[in-house]
Amino acid sequence: MSMQEQFAQAQADSKNLPERPDNMTLLKIYGLYKQASAGDATGERPGFTDMVGRAKFDAWDGFKGTSKEDAMQQYVDLIEELKDE
């Protein structure tokens, strides 16, 4: 199975995890997904009043410089780990 296929399968699996991950894990999942699908974070960081948007942007920006392939692998590994819990 190619990395792109594994990534697509992990996306589907993420919707059927045995239990909802905590917020920090959800942000990590989001950041890895965005890095894998879009590359480094772009645009301006949301303002102070948009706390959710700001947290999501920071999670994505935290993976700056990570290749799309590495981000895909980390995403797949994280979802696999969460499925086994």
PDB file with one MODEL, atoms N, CA, C and O in Angstrom:
MODEL        1
ATOM      1  N   MET A   1       0.855  -1.185   0.000  1.00  0.00           N
ATOM      2  CA  MET A   1       0.000   0.000   0.000  1.00  0.00           C
ATOM      3  C   MET A   1       0.899   1.245   0.000  1.00  0.00           C
ATOM      4  O   MET A   1       1.841   1.333   0.787  1.00  0.00           O
ATOM      5  N   SER A   2       0.608   2.186  -0.869  1.00  0.00           N
ATOM      6  CA  SER A   2       1.419   3.400  -0.946  1.00  0.00           C
ATOM      7  C   SER A   2       1.156   4.291   0.272  1.00  0.00           C
ATOM      8  O   SER A   2       0.167   4.113   0.982  1.00  0.00           O
ATOM      9  N   MET A   3       2.049   5.242   0.499  1.00  0.00           N
ATOM     10  CA  MET A   3       1.887   6.158   1.633  1.00  0.00           C
ATOM     11  C   MET A   3       0.589   6.960   1.471  1.00  0.00           C
ATOM     12  O   MET A   3      -0.118   7.202   2.449  1.00  0.00           O
ATOM     13  N   GLN A   4       0.277   7.370   0.238  1.00  0.00           N
ATOM     14  CA  GLN A   4      -0.955   8.128  -0.002  1.00  0.00           C
ATOM     15  C   GLN A   4      -2.180   7.287   0.357  1.00  0.00           C
ATOM     16  O   GLN A   4      -3.143   7.805   0.924  1.00  0.00           O
ATOM     17  N   GLU A   5      -2.148   6.000   0.031  1.00  0.00           N
ATOM     18  CA  GLU A   5      -3.262   5.106   0.369  1.00  0.00           C
ATOM     19  C   GLU A   5      -3.358   4.894   1.881  1.00  0.00           C
ATOM     20  O   GLU A   5      -4.454   4.868   2.441  1.00  0.00           O
ATOM     21  N   GLN A   6      -2.208   4.743   2.534  1.00  0.00           N
ATOM     22  CA  GLN A   6      -2.200   4.583   3.998  1.00  0.00           C
ATOM     23  C   GLN A   6      -2.748   5.844   4.669  1.00  0.00           C
ATOM     24  O   GLN A   6      -3.494   5.764   5.644  1.00  0.00           O
ATOM     25  N   PHE A   7      -2.369   7.009   4.133  1.00  0.00           N
ATOM     26  CA  PHE A   7      -2.834   8.290   4.659  1.00  0.00           C
ATOM     27  C   PHE A   7      -4.353   8.395   4.515  1.00  0.00           C
ATOM     28  O   PHE A   7      -5.041   8.807   5.448  1.00  0.00           O
ATOM     29  N   ALA A   8      -4.871   8.023   3.349  1.00  0.00           N
ATOM     30  CA  ALA A   8      -6.319   8.060   3.114  1.00  0.00           C
ATOM     31  C   ALA A   8      -7.043   7.101   4.052  1.00  0.00           C
ATOM     32  O   ALA A   8      -8.111   7.429   4.569  1.00  0.00           O
ATOM     33  N   GLN A   9      -6.471   5.920   4.275  1.00  0.00           N
ATOM     34  CA  GLN A   9      -7.082   4.949   5.187  1.00  0.00           C
ATOM     35  C   GLN A   9      -7.070   5.481   6.618  1.00  0.00           C
ATOM     36  O   GLN A   9      -8.043   5.313   7.353  1.00  0.00           O
ATOM     37  N   ALA A  10      -5.965   6.124   7.014  1.00  0.00           N
ATOM     38  CA  ALA A  10      -5.877   6.689   8.363  1.00  0.00           C
ATOM     39  C   ALA A  10      -6.910   7.801   8.556  1.00  0.00           C
ATOM     40  O   ALA A  10      -7.471   7.948   9.641  1.00  0.00           O
ATOM     41  N   GLN A  11      -7.160   8.585   7.498  1.00  0.00           N
ATOM     42  CA  GLN A  11      -8.187   9.628   7.584  1.00  0.00           C
ATOM     43  C   GLN A  11      -9.547   9.000   7.866  1.00  0.00           C
ATOM     44  O   GLN A  11     -10.300   9.485   8.710  1.00  0.00           O
ATOM     45  N   ALA A  12      -9.856   7.926   7.159  1.00  0.00           N
ATOM     46  CA  ALA A  12     -11.130   7.229   7.384  1.00  0.00           C
ATOM     47  C   ALA A  12     -11.172   6.634   8.788  1.00  0.00           C
ATOM     48  O   ALA A  12     -12.186   6.725   9.479  1.00  0.00           O
ATOM     49  N   ASP A  13     -10.064   6.025   9.202  1.00  0.00           N
ATOM     50  CA  ASP A  13      -9.998   5.413  10.535  1.00  0.00           C
ATOM     51  C   ASP A  13     -10.140   6.445  11.647  1.00  0.00           C
ATOM     52  O   ASP A  13     -10.670   6.135  12.715  1.00  0.00           O
ATOM     53  N   SER A  14      -9.673   7.670  11.408  1.00  0.00           N
ATOM     54  CA  SER A  14      -9.705   8.700  12.449  1.00  0.00           C
ATOM     55  C   SER A  14     -11.141   9.051  12.841  1.00  0.00           C
ATOM     56  O   SER A  14     -11.382   9.550  13.940  1.00  0.00           O
ATOM     57  N   LYS A  15     -12.080   8.794  11.957  1.00  0.00           N
ATOM     58  CA  LYS A  15     -13.483   9.097  12.245  1.00  0.00           C
ATOM     59  C   LYS A  15     -14.154   7.993  13.073  1.00  0.00           C
ATOM     60  O   LYS A  15     -15.277   8.165  13.548  1.00  0.00           O
ATOM     61  N   ASN A  16     -13.465   6.867  13.240  1.00  0.00           N
ATOM     62  CA  ASN A  16     -14.052   5.724  13.955  1.00  0.00           C
ATOM     63  C   ASN A  16     -13.156   5.226  15.087  1.00  0.00           C
ATOM     64  O   ASN A  16     -13.072   4.023  15.335  1.00  0.00           O
ATOM     65  N   LEU A  17     -12.493   6.149  15.767  1.00  0.00           N
ATOM     66  CA  LEU A  17     -11.627   5.749  16.877  1.00  0.00           C
ATOM     67  C   LEU A  17     -12.478   5.247  18.042  1.00  0.00           C
ATOM     68  O   LEU A  17     -13.615   5.688  18.211  1.00  0.00           O
ATOM     69  N   PRO A  18     -11.935   4.322  18.853  1.00  0.00           N
ATOM     70  CA  PRO A  18     -12.715   3.776  19.965  1.00  0.00           C
ATOM     71  C   PRO A  18     -13.144   4.831  20.977  1.00  0.00           C
ATOM     72  O   PRO A  18     -14.208   4.707  21.583  1.00  0.00           O
ATOM     73  N   GLU A  19     -12.326   5.874  21.169  1.00  0.00           N
ATOM     74  CA  GLU A  19     -12.731   6.963  22.055  1.00  0.00           C
ATOM     75  C   GLU A  19     -12.167   8.269  21.520  1.00  0.00           C
ATOM     76  O   GLU A  19     -11.162   8.273  20.810  1.00  0.00           O
ATOM     77  N   ARG A  20     -12.815   9.376  21.860  1.00  0.00           N
ATOM     78  CA  ARG A  20     -12.401  10.690  21.371  1.00  0.00           C
ATOM     79  C   ARG A  20     -11.082  11.069  22.034  1.00  0.00           C
ATOM     80  O   ARG A  20     -10.971  11.036  23.259  1.00  0.00           O
ATOM     81  N   PRO A  21     -10.067  11.435  21.216  1.00  0.00           N
ATOM     82  CA  PRO A  21      -8.780  11.848  21.802  1.00  0.00           C
ATOM     83  C   PRO A  21      -8.916  13.165  22.564  1.00  0.00           C
ATOM     84  O   PRO A  21      -9.864  13.919  22.349  1.00  0.00           O
ATOM     85  N   ASP A  22      -7.961  13.434  23.456  1.00  0.00           N
ATOM     86  CA  ASP A  22      -7.966  14.698  24.187  1.00  0.00           C
ATOM     87  C   ASP A  22      -7.626  15.838  23.215  1.00  0.00           C
ATOM     88  O   ASP A  22      -7.189  15.593  22.090  1.00  0.00           O
ATOM     89  N   ASN A  23      -7.830  17.067  23.655  1.00  0.00           N
ATOM     90  CA  ASN A  23      -7.654  18.226  22.780  1.00  0.00           C
ATOM     91  C   ASN A  23      -6.244  18.352  22.228  1.00  0.00           C
ATOM     92  O   ASN A  23      -6.077  18.710  21.061  1.00  0.00           O
ATOM     93  N   MET A  24      -5.226  18.070  23.029  1.00  0.00           N
ATOM     94  CA  MET A  24      -3.842  18.186  22.543  1.00  0.00           C
ATOM     95  C   MET A  24      -3.589  17.175  21.422  1.00  0.00           C
ATOM     96  O   MET A  24      -2.910  17.485  20.444  1.00  0.00           O
ATOM     97  N   THR A  25      -4.131  15.980  21.566  1.00  0.00           N
ATOM     98  CA  THR A  25      -3.970  14.960  20.524  1.00  0.00           C
ATOM     99  C   THR A  25      -4.739  15.362  19.273  1.00  0.00           C
ATOM    100  O   THR A  25      -4.255  15.177  18.156  1.00  0.00           O
ATOM    101  N   LEU A  26      -5.941  15.916  19.458  1.00  0.00           N
ATOM    102  CA  LEU A  26      -6.716  16.385  18.314  1.00  0.00           C
ATOM    103  C   LEU A  26      -5.971  17.477  17.553  1.00  0.00           C
ATOM    104  O   LEU A  26      -5.994  17.502  16.322  1.00  0.00           O
ATOM    105  N   LEU A  27      -5.316  18.371  18.274  1.00  0.00           N
ATOM    106  CA  LEU A  27      -4.536  19.419  17.621  1.00  0.00           C
ATOM    107  C   LEU A  27      -3.345  18.824  16.864  1.00  0.00           C
ATOM    108  O   LEU A  27      -3.000  19.289  15.778  1.00  0.00           O
ATOM    109  N   LYS A  28      -2.728  17.807  17.436  1.00  0.00           N
ATOM    110  CA  LYS A  28      -1.609  17.149  16.756  1.00  0.00           C
ATOM    111  C   LYS A  28      -2.102  16.468  15.472  1.00  0.00           C
ATOM    112  O   LYS A  28      -1.451  16.551  14.431  1.00  0.00           O
ATOM    113  N   ILE A  29      -3.247  15.801  15.555  1.00  0.00           N
ATOM    114  CA  ILE A  29      -3.833  15.163  14.368  1.00  0.00           C
ATOM    115  C   ILE A  29      -4.096  16.223  13.297  1.00  0.00           C
ATOM    116  O   ILE A  29      -3.764  16.034  12.127  1.00  0.00           O
ATOM    117  N   TYR A  30      -4.695  17.337  13.713  1.00  0.00           N
ATOM    118  CA  TYR A  30      -5.001  18.420  12.773  1.00  0.00           C
ATOM    119  C   TYR A  30      -3.719  18.974  12.136  1.00  0.00           C
ATOM    120  O   TYR A  30      -3.646  19.139  10.919  1.00  0.00           O
ATOM    121  N   GLY A  31      -2.715  19.256  12.968  1.00  0.00           N
ATOM    122  CA  GLY A  31      -1.466  19.817  12.457  1.00  0.00           C
ATOM    123  C   GLY A  31      -0.777  18.890  11.469  1.00  0.00           C
ATOM    124  O   GLY A  31      -0.293  19.335  10.429  1.00  0.00           O
ATOM    125  N   LEU A  32      -0.730  17.608  11.790  1.00  0.00           N
ATOM    126  CA  LEU A  32      -0.112  16.637  10.881  1.00  0.00           C
ATOM    127  C   LEU A  32      -0.901  16.519   9.581  1.00  0.00           C
ATOM    128  O   LEU A  32      -0.317  16.434   8.501  1.00  0.00           O
ATOM    129  N   TYR A  33      -2.232  16.514   9.688  1.00  0.00           N
ATOM    130  CA  TYR A  33      -3.067  16.430   8.486  1.00  0.00           C
ATOM    131  C   TYR A  33      -2.812  17.622   7.570  1.00  0.00           C
ATOM    132  O   TYR A  33      -2.608  17.453   6.368  1.00  0.00           O
ATOM    133  N   LYS A  34      -2.822  18.823   8.138  1.00  0.00           N
ATOM    134  CA  LYS A  34      -2.615  20.030   7.343  1.00  0.00           C
ATOM    135  C   LYS A  34      -1.213  20.049   6.732  1.00  0.00           C
ATOM    136  O   LYS A  34      -1.052  20.429   5.572  1.00  0.00           O
ATOM    137  N   GLN A  35      -0.207  19.646   7.493  1.00  0.00           N
ATOM    138  CA  GLN A  35       1.167  19.637   6.981  1.00  0.00           C
ATOM    139  C   GLN A  35       1.284  18.629   5.840  1.00  0.00           C
ATOM    140  O   GLN A  35       1.937  18.897   4.832  1.00  0.00           O
ATOM    141  N   ALA A  36       0.651  17.472   6.005  1.00  0.00           N
ATOM    142  CA  ALA A  36       0.722  16.422   4.986  1.00  0.00           C
ATOM    143  C   ALA A  36      -0.038  16.808   3.723  1.00  0.00           C
ATOM    144  O   ALA A  36       0.375  16.459   2.617  1.00  0.00           O
ATOM    145  N   SER A  37      -1.138  17.521   3.882  1.00  0.00           N
ATOM    146  CA  SER A  37      -1.973  17.830   2.723  1.00  0.00           C
ATOM    147  C   SER A  37      -1.654  19.178   2.082  1.00  0.00           C
ATOM    148  O   SER A  37      -1.839  19.342   0.876  1.00  0.00           O
ATOM    149  N   ALA A  38      -1.177  20.145   2.869  1.00  0.00           N
ATOM    150  CA  ALA A  38      -0.982  21.499   2.333  1.00  0.00           C
ATOM    151  C   ALA A  38       0.444  22.025   2.475  1.00  0.00           C
ATOM    152  O   ALA A  38       0.773  23.056   1.888  1.00  0.00           O
ATOM    153  N   GLY A  39       1.291  21.347   3.234  1.00  0.00           N
ATOM    154  CA  GLY A  39       2.649  21.857   3.453  1.00  0.00           C
ATOM    155  C   GLY A  39       2.676  22.846   4.605  1.00  0.00           C
ATOM    156  O   GLY A  39       1.770  22.873   5.437  1.00  0.00           O
ATOM    157  N   ASP A  40       3.729  23.662   4.645  1.00  0.00           N
ATOM    158  CA  ASP A  40       3.911  24.604   5.751  1.00  0.00           C
ATOM    159  C   ASP A  40       2.727  25.564   5.879  1.00  0.00           C
ATOM    160  O   ASP A  40       2.079  25.918   4.893  1.00  0.00           O
ATOM    161  N   ALA A  41       2.467  25.975   7.122  1.00  0.00           N
ATOM    162  CA  ALA A  41       1.362  26.893   7.415  1.00  0.00           C
ATOM    163  C   ALA A  41       1.523  28.187   6.624  1.00  0.00           C
ATOM    164  O   ALA A  41       2.624  28.716   6.479  1.00  0.00           O
ATOM    165  N   THR A  42       0.409  28.676   6.124  1.00  0.00           N
ATOM    166  CA  THR A  42       0.411  29.920   5.359  1.00  0.00           C
ATOM    167  C   THR A  42      -0.610  30.870   5.950  1.00  0.00           C
ATOM    168  O   THR A  42      -1.464  30.473   6.743  1.00  0.00           O
ATOM    169  N   GLY A  43      -0.515  32.115   5.561  1.00  0.00           N
ATOM    170  CA  GLY A  43      -1.459  33.113   6.045  1.00  0.00           C
ATOM    171  C   GLY A  43      -1.040  33.642   7.402  1.00  0.00           C
ATOM    172  O   GLY A  43      -0.016  33.246   7.959  1.00  0.00           O
ATOM    173  N   GLU A  44      -1.847  34.537   7.913  1.00  0.00           N
ATOM    174  CA  GLU A  44      -1.542  35.140   9.204  1.00  0.00           C
ATOM    175  C   GLU A  44      -2.150  34.326  10.338  1.00  0.00           C
ATOM    176  O   GLU A  44      -3.195  33.692  10.190  1.00  0.00           O
ATOM    177  N   ARG A  45      -1.470  34.365  11.461  1.00  0.00           N
ATOM    178  CA  ARG A  45      -1.972  33.702  12.661  1.00  0.00           C
ATOM    179  C   ARG A  45      -3.247  34.416  13.101  1.00  0.00           C
ATOM    180  O   ARG A  45      -3.267  35.645  13.180  1.00  0.00           O
ATOM    181  N   PRO A  46      -4.317  33.663  13.389  1.00  0.00           N
ATOM    182  CA  PRO A  46      -5.563  34.310  13.837  1.00  0.00           C
ATOM    183  C   PRO A  46      -5.343  35.156  15.089  1.00  0.00           C
ATOM    184  O   PRO A  46      -4.432  34.912  15.881  1.00  0.00           O
ATOM    185  N   GLY A  47      -6.186  36.132  15.234  1.00  0.00           N
ATOM    186  CA  GLY A  47      -6.070  37.055  16.358  1.00  0.00           C
ATOM    187  C   GLY A  47      -6.393  36.420  17.703  1.00  0.00           C
ATOM    188  O   GLY A  47      -6.852  35.280  17.780  1.00  0.00           O
ATOM    189  N   PHE A  48      -6.145  37.180  18.748  1.00  0.00           N
ATOM    190  CA  PHE A  48      -6.312  36.725  20.123  1.00  0.00           C
ATOM    191  C   PHE A  48      -7.742  36.287  20.424  1.00  0.00           C
ATOM    192  O   PHE A  48      -7.953  35.398  21.249  1.00  0.00           O
ATOM    193  N   THR A  49      -8.716  36.894  19.772  1.00  0.00           N
ATOM    194  CA  THR A  49     -10.109  36.567  20.060  1.00  0.00           C
ATOM    195  C   THR A  49     -10.543  35.241  19.444  1.00  0.00           C
ATOM    196  O   THR A  49     -11.552  34.674  19.863  1.00  0.00           O
ATOM    197  N   ASP A  50      -9.802  34.736  18.458  1.00  0.00           N
ATOM    198  CA  ASP A  50     -10.119  33.450  17.817  1.00  0.00           C
ATOM    199  C   ASP A  50      -9.208  32.378  18.405  1.00  0.00           C
ATOM    200  O   ASP A  50      -8.246  31.944  17.772  1.00  0.00           O
ATOM    201  N   MET A  51      -9.532  31.959  19.633  1.00  0.00           N
ATOM    202  CA  MET A  51      -8.640  31.037  20.338  1.00  0.00           C
ATOM    203  C   MET A  51      -8.552  29.672  19.664  1.00  0.00           C
ATOM    204  O   MET A  51      -7.476  29.075  19.628  1.00  0.00           O
ATOM    205  N   VAL A  52      -9.658  29.171  19.132  1.00  0.00           N
ATOM    206  CA  VAL A  52      -9.651  27.866  18.469  1.00  0.00           C
ATOM    207  C   VAL A  52      -8.822  27.945  17.187  1.00  0.00           C
ATOM    208  O   VAL A  52      -7.958  27.101  16.947  1.00  0.00           O
ATOM    209  N   GLY A  53      -9.088  28.957  16.371  1.00  0.00           N
ATOM    210  CA  GLY A  53      -8.332  29.133  15.136  1.00  0.00           C
ATOM    211  C   GLY A  53      -6.848  29.312  15.400  1.00  0.00           C
ATOM    212  O   GLY A  53      -6.006  28.798  14.664  1.00  0.00           O
ATOM    213  N   ARG A  54      -6.542  30.041  16.452  1.00  0.00           N
ATOM    214  CA  ARG A  54      -5.144  30.289  16.821  1.00  0.00           C
ATOM    215  C   ARG A  54      -4.460  28.978  17.249  1.00  0.00           C
ATOM    216  O   ARG A  54      -3.324  28.711  16.856  1.00  0.00           O
ATOM    217  N   ALA A  55      -5.151  28.176  18.044  1.00  0.00           N
ATOM    218  CA  ALA A  55      -4.584  26.897  18.497  1.00  0.00           C
ATOM    219  C   ALA A  55      -4.355  25.966  17.304  1.00  0.00           C
ATOM    220  O   ALA A  55      -3.331  25.288  17.228  1.00  0.00           O
ATOM    221  N   LYS A  56      -5.308  25.937  16.383  1.00  0.00           N
ATOM    222  CA  LYS A  56      -5.164  25.083  15.204  1.00  0.00           C
ATOM    223  C   LYS A  56      -4.008  25.558  14.328  1.00  0.00           C
ATOM    224  O   LYS A  56      -3.228  24.746  13.830  1.00  0.00           O
ATOM    225  N   PHE A  57      -3.899  26.878  14.141  1.00  0.00           N
ATOM    226  CA  PHE A  57      -2.794  27.420  13.343  1.00  0.00           C
ATOM    227  C   PHE A  57      -1.454  27.078  13.993  1.00  0.00           C
ATOM    228  O   PHE A  57      -0.516  26.668  13.309  1.00  0.00           O
ATOM    229  N   ASP A  58      -1.365  27.246  15.310  1.00  0.00           N
ATOM    230  CA  ASP A  58      -0.117  26.949  16.024  1.00  0.00           C
ATOM    231  C   ASP A  58       0.241  25.469  15.928  1.00  0.00           C
ATOM    232  O   ASP A  58       1.416  25.119  15.810  1.00  0.00           O
ATOM    233  N   ALA A  59      -0.770  24.597  15.980  1.00  0.00           N
ATOM    234  CA  ALA A  59      -0.519  23.155  15.861  1.00  0.00           C
ATOM    235  C   ALA A  59       0.052  22.841  14.479  1.00  0.00           C
ATOM    236  O   ALA A  59       0.994  22.058  14.354  1.00  0.00           O
ATOM    237  N   TRP A  60      -0.518  23.449  13.452  1.00  0.00           N
ATOM    238  CA  TRP A  60      -0.039  23.248  12.078  1.00  0.00           C
ATOM    239  C   TRP A  60       1.349  23.836  11.921  1.00  0.00           C
ATOM    240  O   TRP A  60       2.237  23.191  11.363  1.00  0.00           O
ATOM    241  N   ASP A  61       1.549  25.067  12.411  1.00  0.00           N
ATOM    242  CA  ASP A  61       2.832  25.755  12.285  1.00  0.00           C
ATOM    243  C   ASP A  61       3.943  25.021  13.029  1.00  0.00           C
ATOM    244  O   ASP A  61       5.119  25.165  12.697  1.00  0.00           O
ATOM    245  N   GLY A  62       3.568  24.236  14.033  1.00  0.00           N
ATOM    246  CA  GLY A  62       4.545  23.464  14.797  1.00  0.00           C
ATOM    247  C   GLY A  62       5.241  22.392  13.967  1.00  0.00           C
ATOM    248  O   GLY A  62       6.294  21.892  14.362  1.00  0.00           O
ATOM    249  N   PHE A  63       4.672  22.040  12.836  1.00  0.00           N
ATOM    250  CA  PHE A  63       5.271  21.028  11.964  1.00  0.00           C
ATOM    251  C   PHE A  63       5.988  21.656  10.772  1.00  0.00           C
ATOM    252  O   PHE A  63       6.345  20.963   9.819  1.00  0.00           O
ATOM    253  N   LYS A  64       6.196  22.976  10.830  1.00  0.00           N
ATOM    254  CA  LYS A  64       6.878  23.694   9.738  1.00  0.00           C
ATOM    255  C   LYS A  64       8.211  23.024   9.432  1.00  0.00           C
ATOM    256  O   LYS A  64       8.981  22.704  10.337  1.00  0.00           O
ATOM    257  N   GLY A  65       8.471  22.819   8.160  1.00  0.00           N
ATOM    258  CA  GLY A  65       9.729  22.203   7.736  1.00  0.00           C
ATOM    259  C   GLY A  65       9.645  20.687   7.610  1.00  0.00           C
ATOM    260  O   GLY A  65      10.547  20.064   7.050  1.00  0.00           O
ATOM    261  N   THR A  66       8.582  20.091   8.121  1.00  0.00           N
ATOM    262  CA  THR A  66       8.392  18.640   7.999  1.00  0.00           C
ATOM    263  C   THR A  66       7.902  18.353   6.587  1.00  0.00           C
ATOM    264  O   THR A  66       6.978  19.006   6.103  1.00  0.00           O
ATOM    265  N   SER A  67       8.514  17.387   5.930  1.00  0.00           N
ATOM    266  CA  SER A  67       8.082  17.060   4.569  1.00  0.00           C
ATOM    267  C   SER A  67       6.681  16.474   4.598  1.00  0.00           C
ATOM    268  O   SER A  67       6.236  15.948   5.618  1.00  0.00           O
ATOM    269  N   LYS A  68       5.991  16.571   3.473  1.00  0.00           N
ATOM    270  CA  LYS A  68       4.637  16.027   3.396  1.00  0.00           C
ATOM    271  C   LYS A  68       4.654  14.524   3.679  1.00  0.00           C
ATOM    272  O   LYS A  68       3.764  14.003   4.351  1.00  0.00           O
ATOM    273  N   GLU A  69       5.678  13.829   3.161  1.00  0.00           N
ATOM    274  CA  GLU A  69       5.766  12.378   3.364  1.00  0.00           C
ATOM    275  C   GLU A  69       5.970  12.037   4.839  1.00  0.00           C
ATOM    276  O   GLU A  69       5.345  11.113   5.360  1.00  0.00           O
ATOM    277  N   ASP A  70       6.853  12.791   5.514  1.00  0.00           N
ATOM    278  CA  ASP A  70       7.081  12.551   6.951  1.00  0.00           C
ATOM    279  C   ASP A  70       5.812  12.834   7.751  1.00  0.00           C
ATOM    280  O   ASP A  70       5.475  12.091   8.673  1.00  0.00           O
ATOM    281  N   ALA A  71       5.117  13.903   7.399  1.00  0.00           N
ATOM    282  CA  ALA A  71       3.872  14.244   8.102  1.00  0.00           C
ATOM    283  C   ALA A  71       2.825  13.149   7.885  1.00  0.00           C
ATOM    284  O   ALA A  71       2.101  12.784   8.811  1.00  0.00           O
ATOM    285  N   MET A  72       2.750  12.630   6.663  1.00  0.00           N
ATOM    286  CA  MET A  72       1.804  11.540   6.389  1.00  0.00           C
ATOM    287  C   MET A  72       2.129  10.334   7.253  1.00  0.00           C
ATOM    288  O   MET A  72       1.234   9.727   7.842  1.00  0.00           O
ATOM    289  N   GLN A  73       3.424   9.981   7.333  1.00  0.00           N
ATOM    290  CA  GLN A  73       3.829   8.812   8.113  1.00  0.00           C
ATOM    291  C   GLN A  73       3.506   9.010   9.589  1.00  0.00           C
ATOM    292  O   GLN A  73       3.001   8.096  10.241  1.00  0.00           O
ATOM    293  N   GLN A  74       3.793  10.195  10.120  1.00  0.00           N
ATOM    294  CA  GLN A  74       3.491  10.478  11.525  1.00  0.00           C
ATOM    295  C   GLN A  74       1.984  10.429  11.775  1.00  0.00           C
ATOM    296  O   GLN A  74       1.544   9.937  12.814  1.00  0.00           O
ATOM    297  N   TYR A  75       1.201  10.933  10.838  1.00  0.00           N
ATOM    298  CA  TYR A  75      -0.261  10.905  10.949  1.00  0.00           C
ATOM    299  C   TYR A  75      -0.756   9.462  10.990  1.00  0.00           C
ATOM    300  O   TYR A  75      -1.547   9.091  11.857  1.00  0.00           O
ATOM    301  N   VAL A  76      -0.284   8.657  10.047  1.00  0.00           N
ATOM    302  CA  VAL A  76      -0.678   7.240   9.986  1.00  0.00           C
ATOM    303  C   VAL A  76      -0.306   6.538  11.289  1.00  0.00           C
ATOM    304  O   VAL A  76      -1.115   5.801  11.853  1.00  0.00           O
ATOM    305  N   ASP A  77       0.924   6.766  11.769  1.00  0.00           N
ATOM    306  CA  ASP A  77       1.390   6.126  13.003  1.00  0.00           C
ATOM    307  C   ASP A  77       0.533   6.543  14.203  1.00  0.00           C
ATOM    308  O   ASP A  77       0.182   5.712  15.042  1.00  0.00           O
ATOM    309  N   LEU A  78       0.200   7.834  14.277  1.00  0.00           N
ATOM    310  CA  LEU A  78      -0.595   8.332  15.404  1.00  0.00           C
ATOM    311  C   LEU A  78      -1.997   7.725  15.395  1.00  0.00           C
ATOM    312  O   LEU A  78      -2.498   7.308  16.439  1.00  0.00           O
ATOM    313  N   ILE A  79      -2.626   7.673  14.234  1.00  0.00           N
ATOM    314  CA  ILE A  79      -3.978   7.102  14.149  1.00  0.00           C
ATOM    315  C   ILE A  79      -3.929   5.609  14.505  1.00  0.00           C
ATOM    316  O   ILE A  79      -4.812   5.119  15.207  1.00  0.00           O
ATOM    317  N   GLU A  80      -2.910   4.883  14.030  1.00  0.00           N
ATOM    318  CA  GLU A  80      -2.768   3.467  14.368  1.00  0.00           C
ATOM    319  C   GLU A  80      -2.640   3.293  15.880  1.00  0.00           C
ATOM    320  O   GLU A  80      -3.248   2.396  16.463  1.00  0.00           O
ATOM    321  N   GLU A  81      -1.855   4.148  16.499  1.00  0.00           N
ATOM    322  CA  GLU A  81      -1.650   4.093  17.956  1.00  0.00           C
ATOM    323  C   GLU A  81      -2.970   4.341  18.690  1.00  0.00           C
ATOM    324  O   GLU A  81      -3.265   3.668  19.677  1.00  0.00           O
ATOM    325  N   LEU A  82      -3.758   5.297  18.216  1.00  0.00           N
ATOM    326  CA  LEU A  82      -5.031   5.617  18.854  1.00  0.00           C
ATOM    327  C   LEU A  82      -6.071   4.499  18.635  1.00  0.00           C
ATOM    328  O   LEU A  82      -6.929   4.268  19.488  1.00  0.00           O
ATOM    329  N   LYS A  83      -5.985   3.822  17.504  1.00  0.00           N
ATOM    330  CA  LYS A  83      -6.917   2.706  17.247  1.00  0.00           C
ATOM    331  C   LYS A  83      -6.685   1.564  18.216  1.00  0.00           C
ATOM    332  O   LYS A  83      -7.622   0.850  18.573  1.00  0.00           O
ATOM    333  N   ASP A  84      -5.441   1.386  18.646  1.00  0.00           N
ATOM    334  CA  ASP A  84      -5.081   0.259  19.501  1.00  0.00           C
ATOM    335  C   ASP A  84      -5.372   0.510  20.974  1.00  0.00           C
ATOM    336  O   ASP A  84      -5.265  -0.407  21.789  1.00  0.00           O
ATOM    337  N   GLU A  85      -5.735   1.728  21.323  1.00  0.00           N
ATOM    338  CA  GLU A  85      -5.974   2.032  22.753  1.00  0.00           C
ATOM    339  C   GLU A  85      -7.303   1.515  23.210  1.00  0.00           C
ATOM    340  O   GLU A  85      -7.662   1.681  24.375  1.00  0.00           O
TER     341      GLU A  85
ENDMDL
END
